[in-house]
Amino acid sequence: MKRPQLIELLQRIQASHPDTRLIVAGSQALYATVPSAPAVVELSIEADLLLIQEAFQARFAIEQHYGMDSPFQAETGFYAHPLGLGTIVVPPGWEERLVPFGRDAGLGNVWALEIHDLAASKLMAGRDKDFEFLRALLEHGLCDFPTLLARFELLRGGLYANALPDRLTKLARQLRDWQRDDLARAIRPPTAP
């Protein structure tokens, strides 16, 4: 999904749900900090929208009108995927680091995950497409690797801490496959509990 498509989707949702705080939490959150994104972002036809607190009440209506197999997707070819905090893992303090999104396009209550929080979330999801996204971030110099590692470390004490060692091992293996041994060595080996 390109940025103008995402803007159109968000404008339409905000027009029908003006008081709902929308948080772009998938790869399209990258558009909050860069004008164009790597191909891996543009290929996606869904926009993950994190709805928290009272905004979660709008989930069903957003899904129905703008989600997968909705009239909006039939019209445009892309869609919204509203989700809650039970579906996504983000590092502690993520809310304080949210980035305003689309103010230039009149989006007053839309935010995006900060890029390193987004990357940590992708690491925890752990799918092949998530590692391709991480690779794109690193290859395009869109994130700072030490900051990225620090965000991963924030997850060590959380509910999903038991999954982190496996994800970091997989990331180190991926980095070696991408011939980035310098970065793979920076990942601290998982410690036993």
C-alpha positions in Angstrom: 0.0 0.0 0.0 1.4 3.4 -1.0 1.1 6.4 1.3 -1.8 8.0 -0.6 -3.8 4.8 -0.4 -3.2 4.7 3.4 -4.1 8.3 3.7 -7.4 7.7 1.8 -8.2 4.7 4.0 -7.5 6.7 7.2 -9.5 9.7 6.0 -12.5 7.6 5.3 -12.3 5.8 8.6 -11.8 9.1 10.5 -14.8 10.7 8.6 -17.1 7.9 9.9 -15.4 7.6 13.3 -14.2 11.1 14.1 -13.5 10.5 17.8 -11.7 7.2 17.4 -8.0 7.3 17.9 -6.3 5.3 15.2 -2.7 3.9 15.6 -1.0 2.6 12.5 0.8 -0.5 13.8 1.8 -2.5 10.8 4.5 -1.9 8.2 2.7 1.2 6.9 3.6 3.0 10.2 6.9 3.6 8.4 5.1 6.3 6.3 5.0 8.5 9.5 8.7 9.0 9.2 9.6 8.5 5.5 7.7 9.8 2.4 8.2 6.6 0.5 8.8 3.1 1.7 10.6 -0.1 0.5 8.7 -2.4 -1.8 7.9 -4.8 1.0 5.7 -2.1 2.5 4.1 -1.1 -0.7 3.2 -4.7 -1.6 0.9 -5.1 1.4 -2.8 -4.5 0.9 -3.7 -4.3 4.6 -3.2 -1.6 7.1 -2.9 -2.9 10.7 -4.7 -0.4 13.0 -4.2 -0.7 16.7 -7.3 0.3 18.7 -6.9 0.7 22.4 -9.1 1.7 25.3 -12.4 3.1 24.1 -11.3 3.1 20.4 -11.5 -0.7 20.5 -15.3 -0.3 20.6 -15.1 0.8 16.9 -13.3 -2.4 15.8 -16.4 -4.2 14.5 -17.7 -1.3 12.5 -14.3 -0.5 11.0 -13.8 -4.2 10.1 -17.3 -4.3 8.5 -16.9 -1.2 6.4 -13.2 -1.0 5.7 -11.8 -4.5 6.5 -11.1 -7.6 4.5 -13.9 -8.4 2.0 -15.6 -5.1 2.8 -17.1 -2.8 0.2 -14.1 -0.5 0.7 -11.7 -3.3 -0.3 -13.9 -4.2 -3.3 -13.7 -0.5 -4.4 -10.0 0.1 -3.7 -8.1 -3.2 -3.5 -6.8 -2.5 0.1 -8.3 -2.7 3.5 -7.9 -2.0 7.3 -7.1 -4.7 9.8 -8.2 -3.4 13.2 -6.6 -5.2 16.2 -6.1 -4.9 19.9 -3.2 -5.3 22.3 -3.9 -9.0 22.6 -2.8 -9.4 19.0 0.4 -7.3 18.9 3.4 -7.2 21.2 5.0 -3.7 21.7 7.8 -2.7 24.0 7.0 -0.9 27.2 6.7 2.9 26.8 5.5 2.6 23.2 2.6 5.0 23.7 5.0 7.8 24.8 6.9 7.3 21.5 4.0 7.4 19.1 4.5 9.6 16.0 1.8 11.9 14.6 0.6 10.7 11.3 -1.1 12.5 8.4 -1.5 15.9 9.9 -0.7 17.4 6.5 -3.7 15.5 5.1 -6.1 16.6 7.9 -5.7 13.5 10.1 -6.0 14.9 13.6 -6.3 11.7 15.7 -4.1 9.3 13.8 -0.7 8.1 15.2 1.9 5.5 14.2 4.3 3.3 16.0 7.7 4.7 16.2 10.0 2.8 13.8 12.0 0.9 16.5 8.8 -0.1 18.4 7.4 -1.2 15.0 10.6 -3.3 14.4 10.4 -4.9 17.9 6.7 -5.7 17.2 7.7 -7.4 13.9 10.5 -9.3 15.6 8.0 -10.7 18.1 5.5 -11.6 15.4 8.4 -13.7 13.9 6.9 -14.5 10.5 9.1 -14.7 7.4 7.4 -11.5 6.1 8.3 -9.7 9.4 12.0 -10.6 9.0 11.8 -9.4 5.4 10.5 -6.1 6.7 13.4 -5.9 9.3 15.8 -6.6 6.5 14.4 -3.7 4.4 14.7 -1.4 7.4 18.3 -2.3 7.8 19.2 -2.3 4.1 17.7 1.2 3.6 19.2 2.6 6.8 15.8 3.4 8.2 16.5 2.4 11.8 19.4 2.6 14.2 20.6 -1.0 15.1 21.7 -0.2 18.7 18.3 1.5 19.4 16.6 -1.5 17.8 18.5 -3.9 20.2 17.5 -1.7 23.1 13.8 -2.0 22.2 14.2 -5.8 21.9 15.8 -5.8 25.4 12.7 -4.0 26.8 10.8 -7.1 25.9 12.9 -9.3 28.1 10.9 -8.5 31.2 7.4 -8.6 29.7 4.8 -11.2 29.3 6.3 -12.5 26.1 9.9 -12.7 27.4 10.0 -16.5 26.9 9.6 -16.0 23.1 12.4 -13.4 22.8 15.4 -15.7 22.9 14.0 -17.7 20.0 13.2 -14.6 18.0 16.7 -13.1 18.6 18.3 -16.4 17.6 16.2 -16.3 14.4 17.2 -12.7 13.8 20.9 -13.5 14.2 20.5 -16.4 11.7 18.7 -14.1 9.3 21.4 -11.4 9.6 24.1 -14.0 8.8 22.1 -15.1 5.8 21.9 -11.5 4.7 25.7 -11.4 5.2 25.4 -8.9 8.1 27.7 -10.8 10.5 28.6 -7.5 12.1 25.0 -7.0 13.2 24.5 -10.6 14.1 27.4 -10.5 16.6 25.8 -7.5 18.3 22.8 -9.6 19.4 23.4 -10.7 23.0 23.0 -14.5 23.3 19.8 -15.4 25.2 20.4 -16.0 28.9 18.9 -18.8 30.8 16.1 -17.9 33.2 
